[in-house]
């Protein structure tokens, strides 16, 4: 087998700076330094690697297999014939671009900086074998993501049919309510009148920014919908501190509610559900997240979709935007009207949708394991420390 050879990145790539984003709308993704920003009817690159050029995302690496527009906040990198594009992308994600920019308050990445990096690459045949191993993991992660999107869309469509369009109740009598006209047979309660637990957690004085291991402490930044968890933002508390907490432990299938944060006068509610070991086998909430638990997983699942309705979103948005530090309190949540857990169709919805959520959580847990395996293999394969012949998937 041929040996690996060293090159400067400038020897094996062509580069060009992006251009100001078009104002038109379309189907082609527009990439900036932080990924996809918008969509346009024009494109200026295809099958390209994208490197953030300016600001906080300077040095971040993305890849677009299709046609796209690369904005003036990024650089397009194209592989020459000597290197496989997907291999080059994996290789570039292992390089420390972030610490090689110019500029102070406004970091700047240049083509010259990228070009000067020295890399070692194997023959194309070996590159393709390495890509096959890594991409098989990425492809399974992507399949899981698409399945999860489909499952959530199915659940959302069923919720809309039953509790927004009221399809099962079309021939019945409707009455006026705070939600507008609703079927007379759908009983409503205030959350305060339904048996529930509503609590938040806490963290040590001085925060948890200096602790790099222990028990995960989840904040509002990771309450972004089912299956959306950014592990890079995880903070930790000590096991001793966690054992002292009486509230805020995540047991699974509770509705997690974004409690406070954001710009003055601007509050956007958001929700999530954890469980089945995702994102962690054990974790606690900090003081910026509410946990709402009706001691009924099916009803909690119903509430995840109910809380996304215009009635709840508009109410919590209005309440949360009043404070100097935007946020909602216990009373704001308990004053909400909600369809009673006694309703037949609410119970049916929970029975149908709960397996969807369970599968989403299982898929997320598997994707996390696959991502960890990929991230372990990636630098060792790129450096030649692990030989491709030693890998069996």
VMD Tcl script that draws the C-alpha trace (Angstrom):
set ca {
  {0.00 0.00 0.00}
  {1.25 3.46 -0.91}
  {2.41 5.73 1.88}
  {0.73 8.86 3.10}
  {2.20 12.10 1.74}
  {2.31 15.61 3.17}
  {0.87 18.60 1.34}
  {-0.09 22.16 2.06}
  {-3.86 22.58 1.83}
  {-3.24 25.16 -0.87}
  {-1.66 22.44 -3.03}
  {-4.68 20.16 -2.99}
  {-7.52 22.71 -3.09}
  {-8.88 25.72 -4.93}
  {-10.57 28.49 -2.91}
  {-12.64 31.57 -3.40}
  {-14.31 34.04 -1.05}
  {-18.09 34.07 -1.00}
  {-20.17 36.99 -2.20}
  {-22.88 39.12 -0.65}
  {-26.04 37.09 -0.22}
  {-28.81 37.65 -2.81}
  {-32.06 39.22 -1.68}
  {-34.18 36.74 -3.64}
  {-35.88 33.67 -2.20}
  {-35.48 30.19 -3.65}
  {-34.40 26.60 -3.12}
  {-30.60 26.96 -2.88}
  {-29.22 27.20 0.68}
  {-27.25 30.33 1.54}
  {-24.26 29.56 3.77}
  {-22.60 32.00 6.14}
  {-20.05 31.38 8.86}
  {-22.66 29.66 11.05}
  {-24.19 27.36 8.47}
  {-27.39 27.82 6.49}
  {-28.75 31.35 6.85}
  {-31.44 31.47 4.17}
  {-32.42 30.21 0.72}
  {-31.98 31.88 -2.66}
  {-32.84 31.33 -6.35}
  {-29.14 31.76 -7.24}
  {-26.03 29.70 -6.48}
  {-22.29 30.35 -6.70}
  {-20.88 26.98 -5.59}
  {-21.56 23.25 -5.81}
  {-20.13 20.27 -3.92}
  {-18.03 22.56 -1.79}
  {-16.54 22.80 1.68}
  {-17.38 26.03 3.46}
  {-15.21 27.74 6.08}
  {-16.49 30.60 8.24}
  {-14.51 33.73 7.46}
  {-15.57 36.47 9.89}
  {-16.51 36.84 13.55}
  {-17.48 34.26 16.14}
  {-17.85 31.47 13.56}
  {-14.49 32.14 11.96}
  {-12.94 28.76 11.11}
  {-16.13 26.67 11.38}
  {-16.30 24.01 8.65}
  {-19.40 22.87 6.73}
  {-20.06 20.90 3.55}
  {-22.71 21.23 0.87}
  {-23.08 18.38 -1.62}
  {-25.49 20.31 -3.85}
  {-25.68 23.79 -5.35}
  {-25.58 26.63 -2.83}
  {-24.72 30.28 -2.34}
  {-21.66 30.96 -0.19}
  {-21.94 34.42 1.37}
  {-19.19 36.96 1.92}
  {-18.88 35.68 5.51}
  {-17.40 32.40 4.29}
  {-14.84 30.83 1.97}
  {-15.53 28.06 -0.57}
  {-12.94 25.28 -0.69}
  {-12.90 22.86 -3.64}
  {-10.90 19.62 -3.75}
  {-8.46 19.02 -6.57}
  {-8.29 15.59 -8.23}
  {-5.72 14.30 -5.74}
  {-8.19 14.36 -2.85}
  {-11.76 13.16 -2.37}
  {-14.10 16.01 -1.37}
  {-15.74 14.11 1.47}
  {-12.34 12.98 2.77}
  {-11.13 16.58 2.62}
  {-14.17 17.72 4.59}
  {-13.53 15.16 7.34}
  {-9.85 16.11 7.35}
  {-10.58 19.84 7.65}
  {-12.91 19.31 10.62}
  {-9.88 18.02 12.55}
  {-7.78 21.12 11.88}
  {-7.63 23.92 14.42}
  {-8.60 26.83 12.18}
  {-10.11 28.77 15.10}
  {-6.73 29.64 16.59}
  {-5.07 30.76 13.37}
  {-7.17 33.77 12.36}
  {-6.03 37.35 12.10}
  {-7.68 40.34 13.74}
  {-8.59 41.02 17.35}
  {-12.14 42.03 18.21}
  {-13.27 40.85 14.75}
  {-11.49 37.57 13.87}
  {-10.83 37.01 10.18}
  {-9.97 33.83 8.28}
  {-8.14 34.15 4.96}
  {-7.37 31.81 2.07}
  {-3.67 32.20 2.83}
  {-4.13 30.94 6.39}
  {-6.07 27.90 5.20}
  {-3.60 27.24 2.38}
  {-0.65 27.15 4.77}
  {-1.92 24.20 6.85}
  {0.16 21.05 6.34}
  {-1.81 17.82 6.04}
  {-0.98 14.20 5.37}
  {-3.18 12.23 2.99}
  {-3.19 8.64 1.70}
  {-3.85 7.55 -1.90}
  {-7.36 8.11 -3.26}
  {-8.28 4.45 -2.88}
  {-7.56 4.61 0.86}
  {-9.33 7.96 1.17}
  {-12.49 6.41 -0.26}
  {-12.32 3.50 2.18}
  {-11.97 5.91 5.10}
  {-14.89 7.97 3.78}
  {-16.98 4.80 3.51}
  {-16.45 4.02 7.20}
  {-17.13 7.55 8.48}
  {-19.98 8.30 6.10}
  {-21.78 5.07 6.99}
  {-22.03 6.46 10.53}
  {-23.11 9.91 9.32}
  {-25.67 8.37 6.96}
  {-27.29 6.40 9.78}
  {-27.41 9.56 11.91}
  {-29.10 11.36 9.01}
  {-31.61 8.52 8.55}
  {-32.49 8.76 12.24}
  {-32.95 12.51 11.92}
  {-35.32 12.11 8.99}
  {-37.30 9.40 10.75}
  {-37.62 11.66 13.79}
  {-38.75 14.60 11.68}
  {-41.35 12.40 10.02}
  {-42.63 11.02 13.32}
  {-42.98 14.48 14.84}
  {-44.71 15.78 11.70}
  {-47.18 12.88 11.84}
  {-47.94 13.64 15.48}
  {-48.29 17.35 14.73}
  {-50.64 16.61 11.82}
  {-52.82 14.40 14.01}
  {-52.92 17.05 16.73}
  {-53.97 19.70 14.19}
  {-56.67 17.44 12.78}
  {-58.17 16.63 16.16}
  {-57.56 19.74 18.28}
  {-57.25 22.63 15.83}
  {-59.46 21.65 12.88}
  {-61.64 19.46 15.16}
  {-62.24 16.88 12.41}
  {-63.76 14.26 14.77}
  {-66.28 16.85 16.05}
  {-67.47 18.44 12.78}
  {-71.07 17.34 13.23}
  {-71.31 18.32 16.89}
  {-72.13 21.53 18.74}
  {-69.44 24.21 19.23}
  {-69.19 26.77 22.04}
  {-67.19 29.95 22.60}
  {-64.01 29.75 24.68}
  {-60.76 31.62 25.26}
  {-59.37 29.47 22.45}
  {-62.21 30.47 20.12}
  {-65.01 28.13 19.07}
  {-64.36 24.60 20.35}
  {-66.44 21.40 20.46}
  {-68.88 21.40 23.35}
  {-67.82 17.88 24.26}
  {-64.18 18.84 24.86}
  {-63.80 19.61 28.55}
  {-61.26 22.26 29.54}
  {-59.48 22.87 32.86}
  {-56.96 25.31 34.18}
  {-53.63 23.60 34.65}
  {-53.86 24.61 38.31}
  {-56.92 22.33 38.61}
  {-55.22 19.28 37.11}
  {-52.95 17.20 39.37}
  {-49.38 18.04 38.37}
  {-45.83 18.79 39.44}
  {-44.34 22.10 38.32}
  {-40.82 22.80 39.46}
  {-37.45 24.07 38.40}
  {-33.93 23.23 39.47}
  {-30.99 25.26 40.63}
  {-27.23 25.41 40.33}
  {-24.46 26.34 42.76}
  {-23.69 29.95 43.48}
  {-21.04 31.14 41.08}
  {-22.37 28.93 38.28}
  {-21.01 25.72 36.81}
  {-18.78 27.01 34.03}
  {-15.57 25.68 35.61}
  {-16.80 22.10 36.10}
  {-16.05 19.84 33.12}
  {-17.50 16.58 34.41}
  {-20.05 15.28 36.87}
  {-23.84 15.31 36.53}
  {-25.24 17.28 33.55}
  {-27.14 20.45 34.42}
  {-29.54 21.38 31.61}
  {-30.31 25.02 30.87}
  {-32.77 26.86 28.67}
  {-30.34 26.83 25.73}
  {-31.08 23.10 25.33}
  {-34.85 23.28 25.50}
  {-35.28 23.49 21.73}
  {-37.72 20.73 20.79}
  {-37.63 16.94 21.05}
  {-34.33 15.50 19.89}
  {-32.49 18.81 19.66}
  {-29.67 18.81 22.17}
  {-26.32 20.57 21.72}
  {-23.82 18.61 23.80}
  {-21.20 21.35 23.35}
  {-23.30 23.56 25.64}
  {-23.60 21.06 28.47}
  {-22.62 22.22 31.94}
  {-22.15 20.05 34.99}
  {-22.71 19.97 38.72}
  {-20.89 17.74 41.17}
  {-22.44 14.45 42.27}
  {-22.46 15.78 45.83}
  {-24.42 18.88 44.78}
  {-26.82 16.80 42.67}
  {-27.57 14.52 45.63}
  {-28.56 17.58 47.68}
  {-31.21 18.70 45.15}
  {-34.83 18.05 46.03}
  {-36.22 19.40 42.76}
  {-35.27 19.50 39.12}
  {-34.32 15.89 38.42}
  {-35.38 14.70 34.97}
  {-37.07 11.31 35.23}
  {-38.22 11.15 31.63}
  {-41.27 12.23 29.59}
  {-41.92 15.41 31.56}
  {-42.68 18.55 29.54}
  {-39.65 20.84 29.80}
  {-40.42 24.54 29.36}
  {-38.06 27.38 28.51}
  {-38.46 29.62 31.55}
  {-36.48 32.83 31.05}
  {-33.82 34.57 29.03}
  {-33.49 36.64 25.89}
  {-33.67 40.29 24.96}
  {-35.88 42.71 26.94}
  {-39.46 42.69 25.67}
  {-38.84 39.57 23.59}
  {-39.74 36.09 24.82}
  {-40.22 33.02 22.62}
  {-41.46 29.95 24.51}
  {-39.97 26.57 23.66}
  {-40.37 23.02 24.89}
  {-38.77 19.60 24.95}
  {-39.13 16.08 26.30}
  {-36.21 13.93 27.45}
  {-36.23 10.22 28.23}
  {-34.97 6.70 27.43}
  {-31.45 7.76 28.38}
  {-31.45 10.73 26.02}
  {-29.70 13.08 26.27}
  {-28.32 11.54 29.50}
  {-29.08 8.65 31.80}
  {-29.15 11.19 34.65}
  {-29.47 14.96 34.56}
  {-30.95 17.90 36.44}
  {-32.48 21.19 35.35}
  {-31.09 24.55 36.31}
  {-33.25 27.48 37.42}
  {-33.99 28.57 33.84}
  {-36.16 25.55 32.95}
  {-39.55 24.41 34.25}
  {-40.50 20.75 34.50}
  {-44.24 20.13 34.12}
  {-45.34 16.57 34.91}
  {-48.93 15.30 35.04}
  {-47.73 11.83 36.09}
  {-49.12 10.58 32.76}
  {-46.67 10.14 29.89}
  {-49.42 10.18 27.27}
  {-50.87 13.42 28.59}
  {-47.39 14.95 28.84}
  {-46.94 14.06 25.15}
  {-50.27 15.71 24.34}
  {-49.14 18.82 26.21}
  {-45.94 19.05 24.16}
  {-48.05 19.70 21.07}
  {-50.76 21.67 22.86}
  {-48.20 24.14 24.19}
  {-47.26 24.93 20.58}
  {-50.75 26.18 19.75}
  {-51.31 29.88 19.06}
  {-53.28 30.28 22.29}
  {-50.42 29.09 24.52}
  {-47.61 30.62 22.48}
  {-49.25 34.04 22.32}
  {-50.15 34.02 26.01}
  {-46.70 33.01 27.23}
  {-45.04 35.35 24.74}
  {-47.07 38.25 26.13}
  {-46.50 37.29 29.77}
  {-42.81 36.59 29.30}
  {-42.12 39.83 27.44}
  {-43.37 42.05 30.28}
  {-40.44 41.55 32.63}
  {-37.12 43.40 32.51}
  {-35.52 39.98 32.17}
  {-37.95 38.15 29.86}
  {-39.47 35.08 31.44}
  {-42.52 33.30 32.78}
  {-43.45 32.16 36.27}
  {-45.47 29.36 37.85}
  {-48.68 31.36 37.80}
  {-48.35 32.05 34.08}
  {-48.31 28.31 33.40}
  {-50.96 27.31 35.91}
  {-53.36 29.98 34.58}
  {-53.40 28.30 31.16}
  {-56.55 26.53 30.02}
  {-55.94 23.05 28.66}
  {-58.04 20.17 27.37}
  {-58.72 17.87 30.30}
  {-56.93 14.51 30.52}
  {-60.42 13.03 30.96}
  {-61.29 13.73 27.31}
  {-61.53 10.56 25.19}
  {-59.65 12.02 22.22}
  {-56.91 13.45 24.44}
  {-56.35 9.96 25.84}
  {-56.42 8.43 22.34}
  {-53.90 10.99 21.13}
  {-51.51 10.14 23.95}
  {-51.73 6.40 23.23}
  {-51.01 6.95 19.52}
  {-48.24 9.53 19.86}
  {-46.35 8.23 22.89}
  {-44.68 5.43 20.85}
  {-43.62 8.08 18.31}
  {-41.87 10.08 21.01}
  {-40.32 6.94 22.49}
  {-38.89 6.04 19.05}
  {-37.57 9.58 18.56}
  {-35.75 9.38 21.88}
  {-34.31 5.93 21.09}
  {-33.12 7.20 17.69}
  {-31.50 10.23 19.30}
  {-29.69 8.03 21.80}
  {-28.41 5.81 18.99}
  {-27.31 8.82 16.95}
  {-25.40 10.15 19.93}
  {-23.56 6.82 20.26}
  {-22.77 6.80 16.54}
  {-21.54 10.39 16.68}
  {-19.24 9.56 19.58}
  {-17.84 6.59 17.62}
  {-17.32 8.76 14.53}
  {-15.65 11.51 16.55}
  {-13.33 8.95 18.14}
  {-12.39 7.35 14.82}
  {-12.14 10.56 12.80}
  {-8.86 12.08 14.08}
  {-7.20 8.67 14.36}
  {-8.12 7.72 10.81}
  {-7.11 11.12 9.47}
  {-3.70 10.85 11.13}
  {-3.11 7.28 10.05}
  {-2.95 6.11 13.67}
  {-5.69 3.60 12.88}
  {-5.35 1.74 9.60}
  {-8.50 1.36 7.55}
  {-7.89 -2.41 7.31}
  {-8.34 -2.62 11.09}
  {-11.89 -1.20 10.99}
  {-14.95 -3.47 10.95}
  {-18.45 -2.02 11.15}
}
mol new
graphics top color blue
foreach p $ca { graphics top sphere $p radius 0.5 }
foreach p [lrange $ca 0 end-1] q [lrange $ca 1 end] { graphics top cylinder $p $q radius 0.2 }
display resetview
